[in-house]
C-alpha cells in the first residue's frame, strides 16, 4: 500500500510517496516517488484527475 509522507525541512514541506516492504523479516519503508513541494503535489493531482 502506498501512502503520502510529509517531511518538514527548514520550514518547507516536502512530499513523498512511500510504501512498506518486508526486508529480512522486518518492515522497512521505501520511497516510491519524490513529489517535492506542495505546488508540485497540486499539479500532480490535477494531472491525475484529467487521466
For each residue, the residues with C-beta under 8 A, 3 or more apart:
1: 19 20
2: 17 18 19 32
3: 17 18 19
4: 15 16 17 18
5: 15 16 17 18 29
6: 13 14 15 16
7: 13 14 16
8: 11 12 13 14
9: 12 14
10:
11: 8
12: 8 9 37
13: 6 7 8 37 38
14: 6 7 8 9 34 35 36 37
15: 4 5 6 35 36 37 38 40 41
16: 4 5 6 7 31 32 33 34 35
17: 2 3 4 5 31 32 33 35
18: 2 3 4 5 29 30 31 32
19: 1 2 3 29 30 32
20: 1 27 28 29 30
21: 27 28 29 30
22: 25 26 27 28
23: 26 28
24:
25: 22
26: 22 23
27: 20 21 22
28: 20 21 22 23
29: 5 18 19 20 21
30: 18 19 20 21
31: 16 17 18 34
32: 2 16 17 18 19
33: 16 17
34: 14 16 31
35: 14 15 16 17 40 41 44
36: 14 15 39 40 41
37: 12 13 14 15 40 41
38: 13 15 41 42
39: 36 42 43
40: 15 35 36 37 43 44
41: 15 35 36 37 38 44 45
42: 38 39 45 46
43: 39 40 46 47
44: 35 40 41 47 48
45: 41 42 48 49
46: 42 43 49 50
47: 43 44 50 51
48: 44 45 51
49: 45 46
50: 46 47
51: 47 48
